[in-house]
């Protein structure tokens, strides 16, 4: 897929591919429009070590 070079500097929503003027408007859009997606996938954002991981100090 080839994307146009126009508006490359503007943040884009990865769910609906809509472009925004700044990151604050993108966050506002995601919190209002895609709130069900983020609530459903909230567990995946929590990071913790996998079983068997070894930490080296």
Secondary structure as GFF3:
##gff-version 3
##sequence-region A 1 57
A	DSSP	alpha_helix	23	33	.	.	.	ID=ss1
A	DSSP	alpha_helix	35	40	.	.	.	ID=ss2
A	DSSP	three_ten_helix	42	45	.	.	.	ID=ss3
###
